[in-house]
Amino acid sequence: MTSTVNYASQRIVIIGGGPGGYEAAMVAAASNADVTLIERNAIGGSAVLTDVVPSKTLIATADMMTRFSEAGSLGIENTKGKAPQLRVDMDRVNRRVRDLAQQQSADIKRALASAGVKIIHGTGKLLDRHTVQVTDEAGLVYPLHADFVLLSVGTHPREMATGMPDGERILTWTQLYNLSEVPEELIVIGSGVTGAEFASAYNGLGSKVTLVSSRDRVLPGEDEDAARVLEDVFERRGVRVMPRSRAAAVERTEDGSGVIVTLSDGRKVSGTHCLVAIGSIPNTEDLGLEDIGVEQTPSGHIKVDGVSRTSVNSIYAAGDCTGVYPLASVAAMQGRIAMAHILGDAVRPLRTDKVAANIFTSPEIATVGVSEKDLAEGAYRGDAVTLQLSTNPRAKMMAMRDGFVKIFARRHSGTVIGGVVVGQRASELIYPIALAVEKKLAVDDLADTFTVYPSLSGSIAEAARKLHTRGL
């Protein structure tokens, strides 16, 4: 006689209520597992409370301001003197940002409760591979047995020891949403995704922005052509970019009304506010990882395999704390994969080479799959085609000056292996390319699919036609 495991009877404890945690909880609860989720703040994690939801809400306001400011090319005039000019009420904007974050958190909490997930407000720590010590908001400390544990504890902003945030003038990205006025002169330290997004957003809101970059260009890890477009837009819109400039210290002015950033070569930059966006640190301290042998990287991230499993079989991890890909969509996928693996469901390991990502600058930058750098370095044999959106009829009607569509395809077979879109709503336009990458479609499949005329997506089909391969 053979015995079978009743996966639905498994007791699962999840530490962290961000996308990795709450998505995993929903999957496990749907399979009737006994699920307990521990979260020290509101449900949703930093993605909902201080990162993705609030930042993209703020960016939506900034994008609207940018579109109005450039509406003259569409024949729309700002009748100064006859009607009030547009202005940003930062207090109202940030109230809306915080309200939407809280609404989203409440919606997720209700969905979890409805699914039967037990929620504990507090913290969790591993005592051994099957025991989590809970310290709840009332101060009660007690152990919980778990057949499996998922860690989805996220990260927090990296700080400068020589420029500690004060929440008023020197800020991390989690503190921006308490500002009651648009910063008159904002210095952004860090030219990665977070720094570029906020530099773009606050420029759109009316701040005079200086972007301090330790590298030779903005977005050093992204497509070079895309970064060049963004730099050109920054220059046109008045954003001052300082490449190859490393910030050494940040301090308040004597009267407290501004900040001074000192660079490593002795130069100084002044402004009214400073945003420090120099990366993040995983929240993996005091979790008991070392005591039970959960392996970590030198940076403190939790090592996981393709099914989100750590070096301890009963312990899984998902999200930014793993260092795999700092995206809410990836965290959610890791959480779902972990639960599928735990519960014996069909599962495919995570493929980071198929992840679609977007940078919410103005214009947006979306990518998926193989990069042009991969092709140049010989990691893949492929061809690339780039079409400027300025040649697209719909883009002309919308007065879009900046952006392009770029597609990468395997040589000879024409299989789509990657792409880049720069422009308005690039986050939406990348989807058909991502679908082609995921389903191994050929450029001819894209080229032979009807598109609306006129449409921005027409450039995707046109780029695919330029990569047309004849069947052998």
Sine and cosine of phi, psi and omega as CSV:
sin_phi,cos_phi,sin_psi,cos_psi,sin_omega,cos_omega
0.00,0.00,0.69,-0.73,0.05,-1.00
-0.96,-0.27,0.58,-0.82,0.00,-1.00
-0.99,-0.13,0.52,-0.85,0.06,-1.00
-0.88,-0.48,0.50,-0.87,0.01,-1.00
-1.00,-0.05,0.76,-0.65,0.08,-1.00
-1.00,0.05,1.00,-0.04,-0.09,-1.00
-0.88,0.47,-0.49,0.87,-0.03,-1.00
-0.92,0.40,-0.32,0.95,-0.01,-1.00
-1.00,0.04,-0.02,1.00,-0.06,-1.00
-0.91,0.41,0.61,-0.79,0.06,-1.00
-0.98,-0.20,0.86,-0.51,-0.09,-1.00
-0.88,-0.48,0.77,-0.63,0.08,-1.00
-0.91,-0.41,0.78,-0.62,-0.01,-1.00
-0.91,-0.42,0.82,-0.58,0.05,-1.00
-0.97,-0.24,0.94,-0.34,-0.01,-1.00
0.91,-0.41,0.84,-0.54,-0.10,-1.00
-0.96,-0.27,0.47,0.88,0.10,-1.00
-0.98,0.19,-0.20,-0.98,-0.05,-1.00
-0.82,0.57,-0.66,0.75,0.03,-1.00
-0.89,0.45,-0.66,0.76,-0.04,-1.00
-0.96,0.27,-0.77,0.64,-0.09,-1.00
-0.96,0.27,-0.52,0.86,0.07,-1.00
-0.92,0.38,-0.66,0.76,0.05,-1.00
-0.89,0.46,-0.67,0.74,-0.01,-1.00
-0.87,0.49,-0.66,0.75,0.00,-1.00
-0.91,0.42,-0.66,0.75,0.01,-1.00
-0.90,0.43,-0.72,0.70,-0.03,-1.00
-0.91,0.41,-0.65,0.76,0.00,-1.00
-0.90,0.43,-0.57,0.82,0.02,-1.00
-0.90,0.43,-0.38,0.93,0.04,-1.00
-0.99,-0.13,0.23,0.97,0.05,-1.00
0.92,0.39,0.37,0.93,0.11,-0.99
-0.95,0.30,0.36,-0.93,0.06,-1.00
-1.00,0.05,0.96,-0.27,-0.16,-0.99
-0.90,-0.44,0.78,-0.63,0.12,-0.99
-0.84,-0.54,0.78,-0.63,0.00,-1.00
-0.91,-0.40,0.78,-0.62,-0.01,-1.00
-0.94,-0.34,0.81,-0.58,0.00,-1.00
-0.64,-0.77,0.76,-0.65,-0.06,-1.00
-0.99,0.11,-0.40,0.92,0.04,-1.00
-0.92,-0.39,-0.45,-0.89,0.06,-1.00
-0.97,0.23,0.44,-0.90,0.01,-1.00
-0.90,0.44,0.63,-0.77,-0.03,-1.00
0.87,-0.49,-0.39,0.92,0.03,-1.00
0.92,0.40,-0.19,-0.98,-0.04,-1.00
-0.90,0.43,-0.48,0.88,0.01,-1.00
-0.84,0.54,-0.63,0.77,-0.03,-1.00
-1.00,0.00,-0.60,0.80,-0.18,-0.98
-1.00,-0.01,-0.64,0.77,-0.13,-0.99
-0.72,-0.69,0.03,1.00,-0.11,-0.99
-0.79,-0.61,-1.00,-0.07,-0.20,-0.98
-0.89,0.46,-0.83,0.55,-0.07,-1.00
-0.88,0.47,-0.78,0.62,-0.01,-1.00
-0.92,0.40,-0.65,0.76,-0.05,-1.00
-0.92,0.40,-0.64,0.76,-0.01,-1.00
-0.96,0.27,-0.44,0.90,0.12,-0.99
-0.92,0.38,-0.71,0.71,0.07,-1.00
-0.87,0.49,-0.69,0.73,-0.02,-1.00
-0.90,0.44,-0.55,0.83,0.04,-1.00
-0.88,0.47,-0.64,0.77,0.06,-1.00
-0.91,0.42,-0.70,0.71,0.00,-1.00
-0.89,0.46,-0.63,0.78,0.00,-1.00
-0.90,0.44,-0.63,0.78,0.04,-1.00
-0.90,0.43,-0.66,0.75,0.03,-1.00
-0.89,0.45,-0.65,0.76,0.00,-1.00
-0.90,0.44,-0.66,0.75,0.01,-1.00
-0.90,0.43,-0.63,0.77,0.05,-1.00
-0.92,0.40,-0.64,0.77,-0.06,-1.00
-0.92,0.39,-0.41,0.91,-0.02,-1.00
-0.95,-0.31,0.29,0.96,-0.06,-1.00
-0.96,0.29,-0.21,0.98,0.00,-1.00
-0.86,0.52,-0.54,0.84,0.00,-1.00
-0.93,0.37,-0.25,0.97,0.05,-1.00
-0.99,-0.14,0.07,1.00,-0.01,-1.00
1.00,0.04,0.22,0.98,0.01,-1.00
-0.99,-0.16,0.81,-0.59,-0.04,-1.00
-0.95,-0.32,0.59,-0.81,0.15,-0.99
-1.00,0.02,0.96,-0.27,-0.11,-0.99
-0.99,0.17,0.97,0.24,0.00,-1.00
-0.87,0.50,0.76,-0.65,-0.02,-1.00
0.99,-0.15,-0.48,0.87,0.03,-1.00
-0.99,-0.13,-0.43,0.90,0.02,-1.00
-0.53,-0.85,0.45,-0.89,-0.03,-1.00
-0.91,0.42,0.62,-0.78,0.06,-1.00
-0.96,0.28,0.38,-0.92,0.03,-1.00
-0.93,0.37,0.64,-0.77,0.12,-0.99
-0.61,-0.80,0.40,-0.92,-0.02,-1.00
-0.99,-0.16,0.83,-0.56,0.13,-0.99
-1.00,-0.03,1.00,-0.06,-0.13,-0.99
-0.88,0.47,-0.56,0.83,0.01,-1.00
-0.89,0.46,-0.70,0.71,0.02,-1.00
-0.92,0.38,-0.64,0.76,0.03,-1.00
-0.86,0.52,-0.75,0.66,-0.05,-1.00
-0.95,0.32,-0.50,0.87,0.11,-0.99
-0.90,0.44,-0.68,0.73,0.03,-1.00
-0.89,0.45,-0.68,0.73,0.03,-1.00
-0.85,0.53,-0.76,0.65,-0.04,-1.00
-0.92,0.39,-0.63,0.78,0.00,-1.00
-0.90,0.44,-0.68,0.73,0.00,-1.00
-0.91,0.42,-0.62,0.79,0.03,-1.00
-0.89,0.46,-0.70,0.71,0.01,-1.00
-0.92,0.40,-0.62,0.79,0.04,-1.00
-0.89,0.46,-0.69,0.72,0.01,-1.00
-0.90,0.44,-0.66,0.75,0.04,-1.00
-0.88,0.48,-0.70,0.71,0.00,-1.00
-0.90,0.43,-0.63,0.78,0.02,-1.00
-0.89,0.46,-0.68,0.73,0.00,-1.00
-0.91,0.41,-0.67,0.75,0.00,-1.00
-0.88,0.48,-0.68,0.73,0.02,-1.00
-0.90,0.45,-0.66,0.75,0.00,-1.00
-0.90,0.44,-0.65,0.76,0.02,-1.00
-0.90,0.44,-0.72,0.69,-0.01,-1.00
-0.89,0.46,-0.65,0.76,0.01,-1.00
-0.90,0.43,-0.52,0.85,0.00,-1.00
-0.99,0.17,-0.13,0.99,0.02,-1.00
0.99,-0.10,0.20,0.98,0.03,-1.00
-0.98,0.21,0.75,-0.67,0.06,-1.00
-1.00,0.04,0.78,-0.63,-0.08,-1.00
-0.92,-0.38,0.78,-0.63,0.09,-1.00
-0.90,-0.44,0.82,-0.58,0.09,-1.00
-1.00,0.03,0.94,-0.33,-0.05,-1.00
0.21,-0.98,-0.38,-0.92,-0.01,-1.00
-0.84,-0.55,0.35,-0.94,0.02,-1.00
-0.77,-0.64,0.51,-0.86,0.02,-1.00
-0.60,-0.80,0.65,-0.76,-0.01,-1.00
-0.98,0.22,0.82,-0.57,0.12,-0.99
-1.00,-0.07,-0.63,0.78,0.15,-0.99
-0.44,-0.90,-0.12,-0.99,-0.13,-0.99
-0.93,0.38,-0.22,0.98,0.00,-1.00
-0.79,-0.61,0.22,0.98,-0.03,-1.00
-0.71,-0.70,0.79,-0.62,0.06,-1.00
-0.92,-0.40,0.79,-0.61,0.09,-1.00
-1.00,0.01,0.84,-0.55,-0.03,-1.00
-0.98,-0.19,0.69,-0.72,0.23,-0.97
-0.86,-0.52,0.96,-0.28,-0.11,-0.99
-1.00,0.04,0.07,-1.00,-0.10,-1.00
-0.91,0.42,-0.30,0.95,0.04,-1.00
-1.00,0.03,-0.05,1.00,0.00,-1.00
1.00,-0.04,0.01,1.00,0.02,-1.00
-0.95,0.30,0.67,-0.74,0.01,-1.00
-0.86,-0.51,0.81,-0.59,-0.03,-1.00
-0.37,-0.93,0.38,-0.92,0.01,-1.00
-1.00,-0.01,0.49,-0.87,0.12,-0.99
-0.82,-0.57,0.76,-0.65,0.09,-1.00
-0.98,0.20,0.60,-0.80,0.04,-1.00
-0.61,-0.80,0.76,-0.65,0.16,-0.99
-0.94,0.34,-0.60,0.80,0.04,-1.00
-0.63,-0.78,0.52,-0.85,0.04,-1.00
-0.82,-0.57,0.69,-0.72,0.14,-0.99
-0.91,-0.41,0.80,-0.60,0.05,-1.00
-0.98,-0.19,0.86,-0.51,0.02,-1.00
-0.66,-0.75,0.91,0.41,-0.22,-0.98
-0.99,-0.11,-0.08,1.00,0.13,-0.99
0.95,0.33,-0.34,-0.94,-0.03,-1.00
-0.66,-0.75,0.12,-0.99,0.12,-0.99
-0.70,-0.71,0.36,-0.93,-0.08,-1.00
-0.88,0.47,0.66,-0.75,0.13,-0.99
-0.96,0.28,0.68,-0.73,-0.03,-1.00
-0.92,-0.38,0.37,-0.93,0.09,-1.00
-1.00,-0.09,0.81,-0.58,0.03,-1.00
-0.89,0.46,-0.43,0.90,-0.01,-1.00
-0.99,-0.15,0.31,0.95,0.02,-1.00
-0.23,-0.97,0.86,0.51,-0.07,-1.00
-0.91,0.41,0.67,-0.74,-0.01,-1.00
-0.91,0.42,0.59,-0.81,0.06,-1.00
-0.89,-0.46,-0.02,1.00,0.03,-1.00
0.98,0.22,0.00,1.00,-0.02,-1.00
-0.88,-0.48,-0.82,0.57,-0.02,-1.00
-0.89,-0.46,-0.55,0.83,0.07,-1.00
-0.95,-0.30,0.89,-0.46,-0.25,-0.97
-0.76,-0.65,0.51,-0.86,0.29,-0.96
-0.99,-0.12,0.13,-0.99,-0.04,-1.00
-0.94,0.34,-0.23,0.97,0.05,-1.00
-0.99,0.16,-0.24,0.97,-0.10,-1.00
-0.97,-0.22,-0.04,1.00,-0.07,-1.00
-0.92,0.38,-0.40,0.91,-0.17,-0.98
-1.00,0.08,0.19,0.98,0.11,-0.99
-0.96,-0.29,0.02,1.00,0.00,-1.00
-0.95,0.32,0.67,-0.74,0.02,-1.00
-0.99,-0.17,-0.21,0.98,0.03,-1.00
-0.73,-0.69,0.47,-0.88,0.10,-0.99
-0.93,0.38,0.80,-0.60,0.03,-1.00
-0.83,0.56,0.77,-0.64,-0.01,-1.00
-0.92,0.38,-0.72,0.70,0.02,-1.00
-0.71,-0.70,0.96,-0.29,-0.06,-1.00
-0.97,-0.25,0.82,-0.57,0.12,-0.99
-0.98,-0.18,0.83,-0.56,0.03,-1.00
-0.95,-0.31,0.85,-0.53,0.04,-1.00
-0.99,-0.16,0.90,-0.43,-0.03,-1.00
0.89,-0.45,0.84,-0.55,-0.07,-1.00
-0.93,-0.37,0.37,0.93,0.11,-0.99
-0.98,0.22,-0.31,-0.95,-0.08,-1.00
-0.86,0.51,-0.75,0.66,-0.04,-1.00
-0.90,0.45,-0.73,0.68,0.00,-1.00
-0.88,0.47,-0.69,0.72,-0.01,-1.00
-0.91,0.42,-0.67,0.74,-0.01,-1.00
-0.88,0.47,-0.73,0.68,-0.03,-1.00
-0.96,0.30,-0.55,0.84,0.09,-1.00
-0.87,0.49,-0.70,0.72,0.03,-1.00
-0.91,0.42,-0.70,0.71,-0.06,-1.00
-0.90,0.43,-0.75,0.66,-0.06,-1.00
-0.95,0.30,-0.45,0.89,0.17,-0.99
-0.89,0.46,-0.68,0.74,0.04,-1.00
-0.91,0.42,-0.53,0.85,0.00,-1.00
-0.98,0.18,-0.20,0.98,0.07,-1.00
0.90,-0.44,0.04,1.00,0.04,-1.00
-0.97,0.25,0.50,-0.86,0.21,-0.98
-1.00,0.07,0.92,-0.38,-0.19,-0.98
-0.95,-0.33,0.72,-0.69,0.17,-0.99
-0.89,-0.45,0.80,-0.60,-0.02,-1.00
-0.94,-0.34,0.91,-0.43,-0.01,-1.00
-1.00,-0.08,0.88,-0.47,-0.06,-1.00
-0.85,-0.52,0.79,-0.61,0.04,-1.00
-0.97,0.22,-0.24,0.97,0.00,-1.00
-0.99,-0.14,0.03,-1.00,-0.07,-1.00
-0.99,0.10,-0.08,1.00,0.04,-1.00
-0.41,-0.91,0.22,-0.98,0.09,-1.00
-0.95,0.31,0.53,-0.85,0.02,-1.00
0.77,0.64,0.88,0.47,-0.09,-1.00
-0.88,0.47,-0.39,0.92,-0.03,-1.00
-1.00,-0.05,0.05,1.00,-0.10,-0.99
-0.96,-0.28,0.06,-1.00,0.04,-1.00
-0.80,0.60,0.78,-0.62,-0.09,-1.00
-0.89,0.46,-0.66,0.75,0.00,-1.00
-0.90,0.44,-0.63,0.77,0.02,-1.00
-0.91,0.42,-0.70,0.72,0.01,-1.00
-0.89,0.46,-0.60,0.80,0.00,-1.00
-0.92,0.40,-0.64,0.77,0.07,-1.00
-0.87,0.49,-0.72,0.69,-0.02,-1.00
-0.89,0.45,-0.65,0.76,0.03,-1.00
-0.89,0.45,-0.64,0.77,0.03,-1.00
-0.90,0.44,-0.66,0.75,0.03,-1.00
-0.91,0.42,-0.69,0.72,0.04,-1.00
-0.84,0.55,-0.71,0.70,-0.01,-1.00
-0.89,0.46,-0.69,0.73,-0.02,-1.00
-0.91,0.42,-0.57,0.82,-0.05,-1.00
-1.00,-0.05,0.06,1.00,0.13,-0.99
1.00,-0.05,0.19,0.98,0.08,-1.00
-0.98,0.21,0.80,-0.60,0.02,-1.00
-1.00,0.00,0.89,-0.45,0.01,-1.00
-0.97,-0.23,0.78,-0.63,0.01,-1.00
-0.92,-0.40,1.00,-0.03,-0.02,-1.00
-0.97,0.24,0.31,-0.95,0.02,-1.00
0.76,0.65,0.68,0.73,-0.02,-1.00
-0.76,-0.64,0.94,-0.35,-0.03,-1.00
-0.99,-0.14,0.80,-0.60,0.02,-1.00
-0.96,0.26,0.76,-0.65,0.01,-1.00
-0.98,-0.22,-0.52,0.85,-0.05,-1.00
-0.33,-0.94,0.43,-0.90,0.11,-0.99
-0.75,-0.67,0.71,-0.70,0.02,-1.00
-0.59,-0.80,0.43,-0.90,0.09,-1.00
-0.97,0.26,0.49,-0.87,0.12,-0.99
-0.94,0.33,0.24,-0.97,-0.08,-1.00
-0.85,0.53,-0.62,0.78,-0.01,-1.00
-1.00,0.06,-0.02,1.00,0.07,-1.00
0.98,0.20,0.03,1.00,-0.09,-1.00
-1.00,0.00,-0.02,1.00,-0.03,-1.00
-0.40,-0.92,-0.13,-0.99,0.00,-1.00
-0.72,-0.69,0.41,-0.91,0.11,-0.99
-0.79,-0.62,0.83,-0.56,0.06,-1.00
-0.98,-0.21,0.83,-0.55,0.05,-1.00
-0.99,-0.16,0.80,-0.60,0.00,-1.00
-1.00,0.01,0.29,-0.96,-0.09,-1.00
-0.90,0.43,-0.39,0.92,0.02,-1.00
-1.00,-0.05,0.10,1.00,0.07,-1.00
0.98,-0.18,-0.25,0.97,0.04,-1.00
-0.92,0.39,0.41,-0.91,0.01,-1.00
-0.79,-0.61,0.54,-0.84,0.03,-1.00
-0.77,-0.64,0.72,-0.69,-0.01,-1.00
-0.93,-0.37,0.46,-0.89,0.04,-1.00
-0.28,-0.96,-0.02,-1.00,0.05,-1.00
-1.00,-0.01,-0.47,0.88,-0.02,-1.00
-0.61,-0.80,0.38,-0.92,0.06,-1.00
-0.70,-0.71,0.78,-0.62,0.10,-0.99
-0.97,-0.25,0.85,-0.53,0.03,-1.00
-0.99,-0.12,0.92,-0.38,-0.04,-1.00
-0.79,-0.62,0.96,0.29,-0.12,-0.99
-0.90,-0.43,0.50,0.86,0.06,-1.00
0.96,-0.28,-0.13,-0.99,-0.07,-1.00
-0.64,-0.77,0.28,-0.96,-0.03,-1.00
-0.83,-0.55,0.74,-0.67,-0.02,-1.00
-0.92,0.40,0.60,-0.80,0.00,-1.00
-1.00,0.09,0.85,0.53,-0.10,-0.99
-0.96,-0.27,0.03,1.00,0.07,-1.00
-0.96,0.28,0.52,-0.85,0.07,-1.00
0.88,0.48,0.44,0.90,0.08,-1.00
-0.99,-0.12,-0.16,0.99,-0.03,-1.00
0.99,0.16,0.32,0.95,-0.08,-1.00
-0.90,0.44,-0.71,0.70,-0.05,-1.00
-0.90,0.44,-0.60,0.80,-0.08,-1.00
-0.91,0.42,-0.48,0.88,-0.04,-1.00
-0.94,-0.35,0.11,0.99,0.13,-0.99
1.00,0.07,0.40,0.92,0.09,-1.00
-0.98,0.21,0.88,-0.48,-0.08,-1.00
-0.96,0.28,0.60,-0.80,0.03,-1.00
-0.78,-0.63,0.34,-0.94,0.10,-0.99
-0.99,0.15,0.22,-0.98,0.05,-1.00
-0.83,0.55,-0.43,0.90,0.00,-1.00
-0.99,0.12,-0.09,1.00,0.00,-1.00
1.00,-0.10,0.00,1.00,0.05,-1.00
-0.96,0.27,0.46,-0.89,-0.03,-1.00
-1.00,0.08,0.80,-0.60,0.03,-1.00
-0.97,0.25,0.76,-0.65,0.04,-1.00
-0.72,-0.70,0.35,-0.94,0.10,-1.00
-0.99,-0.11,-0.22,-0.98,-0.08,-1.00
-0.92,0.38,-0.29,0.96,0.03,-1.00
-0.95,-0.32,0.35,0.94,0.09,-1.00
0.96,0.29,0.29,0.96,-0.02,-1.00
-1.00,0.03,0.67,-0.74,0.06,-1.00
-1.00,0.09,-0.14,-0.99,0.03,-1.00
-0.94,0.33,-0.19,0.98,0.09,-1.00
-0.95,-0.30,0.87,-0.50,-0.20,-0.98
-0.82,0.57,-0.57,0.82,-0.06,-1.00
-1.00,0.04,-0.03,1.00,-0.03,-1.00
-0.93,-0.37,0.80,-0.60,0.05,-1.00
-0.88,-0.48,0.27,-0.96,0.03,-1.00
-0.55,-0.84,0.50,-0.87,-0.03,-1.00
-0.54,-0.84,0.47,-0.88,0.12,-0.99
1.00,-0.08,-0.26,-0.97,-0.11,-0.99
-0.87,0.50,-0.45,0.89,-0.01,-1.00
-0.92,0.40,-0.23,0.97,0.04,-1.00
-1.00,-0.01,-0.29,0.96,0.00,-1.00
0.95,0.32,0.22,0.98,-0.05,-1.00
-0.95,0.30,-0.78,0.63,-0.01,-1.00
-0.25,-0.97,0.90,-0.44,-0.11,-0.99
-0.98,0.22,0.90,0.44,-0.01,-1.00
-0.76,-0.65,0.64,-0.77,0.03,-1.00
-0.87,0.49,-0.59,0.80,0.00,-1.00
-0.90,0.43,-0.60,0.80,0.02,-1.00
-0.95,0.31,-0.65,0.76,0.05,-1.00
-0.84,0.54,-0.73,0.68,0.00,-1.00
-0.88,0.47,-0.67,0.74,0.02,-1.00
-0.91,0.43,-0.66,0.75,0.04,-1.00
-0.87,0.49,-0.67,0.74,0.02,-1.00
-0.90,0.44,-0.69,0.73,0.01,-1.00
-0.91,0.42,-0.66,0.75,0.02,-1.00
-0.89,0.46,-0.67,0.74,0.00,-1.00
-0.85,0.53,-0.73,0.69,-0.02,-1.00
-0.92,0.38,-0.62,0.78,0.04,-1.00
-0.88,0.48,-0.65,0.76,0.00,-1.00
-0.93,0.37,-0.68,0.73,0.02,-1.00
-0.89,0.46,-0.67,0.74,-0.13,-0.99
-1.00,-0.01,0.09,1.00,0.08,-1.00
0.98,0.22,0.35,0.94,0.02,-1.00
-1.00,0.10,0.25,-0.97,0.08,-1.00
-0.89,0.45,0.69,-0.72,-0.09,-1.00
-0.56,-0.83,0.63,-0.77,0.13,-0.99
-0.91,-0.42,0.76,-0.65,0.00,-1.00
-0.86,0.52,0.46,-0.89,0.00,-1.00
-0.89,0.46,0.73,-0.68,0.07,-1.00
-0.91,-0.42,0.97,-0.23,-0.03,-1.00
-0.95,0.30,-0.30,0.95,0.00,-1.00
-0.97,0.23,-0.01,1.00,0.04,-1.00
-0.89,-0.45,0.18,0.98,-0.04,-1.00
-0.97,0.25,0.77,-0.64,0.13,-0.99
-1.00,-0.03,0.75,-0.66,-0.04,-1.00
-0.74,-0.67,0.39,-0.92,-0.01,-1.00
-0.63,-0.78,0.63,-0.77,0.11,-0.99
-0.95,-0.32,0.86,-0.51,-0.15,-0.99
-1.00,0.01,0.79,0.61,0.17,-0.99
-1.00,0.09,-0.04,-1.00,0.09,-1.00
-0.84,-0.55,0.98,-0.20,0.17,0.99
-0.98,0.19,0.32,-0.95,0.06,-1.00
-0.96,0.29,0.41,-0.91,0.04,-1.00
-0.78,-0.62,0.90,-0.44,-0.02,-1.00
-0.88,-0.47,0.62,-0.78,-0.01,-1.00
-0.67,-0.75,0.39,-0.92,0.13,-0.99
-0.41,-0.91,0.58,-0.81,0.14,-0.99
0.94,0.34,-0.56,-0.83,-0.06,-1.00
-0.91,0.41,0.56,-0.83,0.03,-1.00
-0.97,-0.23,0.23,-0.97,0.05,-1.00
-0.91,0.41,-0.51,0.86,0.06,-1.00
-0.89,0.45,-0.63,0.78,0.05,-1.00
-0.87,0.50,-0.65,0.76,0.02,-1.00
-0.92,0.40,-0.70,0.72,-0.04,-1.00
-0.89,0.45,-0.57,0.82,-0.03,-1.00
-1.00,0.06,0.00,1.00,0.07,-1.00
0.99,0.13,0.17,0.98,0.03,-1.00
-0.92,0.39,-0.48,0.88,0.06,-1.00
-0.67,-0.74,0.54,-0.84,0.12,-0.99
-0.99,-0.14,0.92,-0.38,-0.06,-1.00
-0.38,-0.93,0.12,-0.99,0.03,-1.00
-0.87,-0.49,0.41,-0.91,-0.02,-1.00
-0.73,-0.68,0.58,-0.81,0.11,-0.99
-0.74,-0.67,0.69,-0.72,0.04,-1.00
-0.86,-0.52,0.75,-0.66,0.08,-1.00
-0.86,-0.50,0.82,-0.57,0.05,-1.00
-0.95,0.30,0.72,-0.70,0.01,-1.00
-0.92,0.38,-0.29,0.96,0.03,-1.00
-0.90,0.43,-0.27,0.96,0.05,-1.00
-1.00,-0.05,-0.10,0.99,-0.03,-1.00
-0.99,0.13,0.77,-0.64,-0.06,-1.00
-0.88,0.48,-0.64,0.77,0.01,-1.00
-0.90,0.43,-0.65,0.76,0.04,-1.00
-0.89,0.46,-0.62,0.78,0.04,-1.00
-0.89,0.45,-0.68,0.74,0.01,-1.00
-0.88,0.47,-0.56,0.83,-0.03,-1.00
-1.00,0.03,0.04,1.00,-0.01,-1.00
0.86,0.51,0.61,0.79,0.06,-1.00
-0.99,0.14,0.88,-0.47,-0.05,-1.00
-1.00,-0.09,-0.39,0.92,-0.20,-0.98
-0.83,-0.56,0.61,-0.79,0.13,-0.99
0.78,-0.63,0.22,-0.97,0.00,-1.00
-0.32,-0.95,0.21,-0.98,0.16,-0.99
-0.87,-0.49,0.75,-0.66,0.00,-1.00
-0.76,-0.65,0.75,-0.66,0.01,-1.00
-0.82,-0.58,0.66,-0.75,0.07,-1.00
-0.92,-0.39,0.71,-0.70,-0.02,-1.00
-0.69,-0.72,0.53,-0.85,0.06,-1.00
-0.89,0.46,0.66,-0.75,0.03,-1.00
-0.90,0.44,0.64,-0.76,0.02,-1.00
0.98,0.22,-0.82,0.57,-0.05,-1.00
-0.98,0.20,-0.49,0.87,-0.01,-1.00
0.97,0.22,0.19,0.98,0.03,-1.00
-0.91,0.42,0.76,-0.66,0.00,-1.00
-0.95,0.31,0.82,-0.57,-0.04,-1.00
-0.86,-0.51,-0.04,1.00,0.04,-1.00
0.07,-1.00,0.14,-0.99,0.02,-1.00
-0.12,-0.99,0.27,-0.96,0.04,-1.00
-0.68,-0.74,0.69,-0.72,0.12,-0.99
-0.78,-0.62,0.78,-0.63,0.08,-1.00
-0.85,-0.53,0.81,-0.58,0.00,-1.00
0.44,-0.90,-0.03,-1.00,0.06,-1.00
-0.88,0.48,0.72,-0.70,0.03,-1.00
0.83,0.55,0.59,0.81,0.08,-1.00
-0.86,0.51,-0.49,0.87,0.02,-1.00
-0.88,0.48,-0.45,0.89,0.06,-1.00
-1.00,0.03,-0.61,0.79,-0.07,-1.00
-0.95,0.32,-0.37,0.93,-0.03,-1.00
-0.95,0.31,-0.32,0.95,-0.12,-0.99
-0.84,0.54,-0.77,0.64,-0.01,-1.00
-0.87,0.49,-0.53,0.85,0.04,-1.00
-0.95,0.32,-0.65,0.76,0.04,-1.00
-0.89,0.46,-0.63,0.77,0.03,-1.00
-0.90,0.44,-0.65,0.76,0.02,-1.00
-0.90,0.43,-0.65,0.76,0.03,-1.00
-0.91,0.42,-0.72,0.69,-0.05,-1.00
-0.90,0.45,-0.66,0.75,-0.09,-1.00
-0.99,-0.13,0.14,0.99,0.04,-1.00
0.84,0.54,0.67,0.75,0.05,-1.00
-0.97,0.24,0.43,-0.90,0.05,-1.00
-1.00,-0.04,0.31,-0.95,0.02,-1.00
-0.86,0.51,-0.51,0.86,0.02,-1.00
-0.91,0.41,-0.52,0.86,0.06,-1.00
-0.90,0.44,-0.65,0.76,0.06,-1.00
-0.93,0.36,-0.69,0.73,-0.07,-1.00
-0.91,0.42,-0.54,0.84,-0.08,-1.00
-1.00,0.00,0.06,1.00,0.02,-1.00
-1.00,-0.08,0.74,-0.67,-0.02,-1.00
-0.89,0.45,0.67,-0.74,0.18,-0.98
-0.87,-0.48,0.40,-0.92,0.06,-1.00
-0.94,0.33,0.61,-0.79,0.11,-0.99
-0.89,-0.46,0.79,-0.61,-0.09,1.00
-1.00,0.07,0.52,-0.85,0.06,-1.00
-0.40,-0.92,0.43,-0.90,0.07,-1.00
-0.92,0.40,-0.54,0.84,-0.01,-1.00
-0.91,0.41,-0.28,0.96,0.07,-1.00
-0.86,0.52,-0.49,0.87,0.01,-1.00
-0.94,0.34,-0.45,0.89,0.06,-1.00
-0.92,0.39,-0.72,0.69,0.02,-1.00
-0.91,0.42,-0.62,0.78,-0.01,-1.00
-0.92,0.40,-0.67,0.75,0.05,-1.00
-0.89,0.46,-0.64,0.77,0.03,-1.00
-0.89,0.45,-0.62,0.78,0.03,-1.00
-0.89,0.45,-0.55,0.83,0.02,-1.00
-0.94,0.33,-0.32,0.95,0.05,-1.00
-0.98,-0.21,0.27,0.96,-0.05,-1.00
-0.79,0.61,0.71,-0.71,0.05,-1.00
-0.88,-0.48,0.69,-0.73,0.01,-1.00
-1.00,0.08,0.73,-0.68,0.00,-1.00
-0.88,0.48,0.67,-0.74,-0.01,-1.00
-1.00,-0.01,0.00,0.00,0.00,0.00
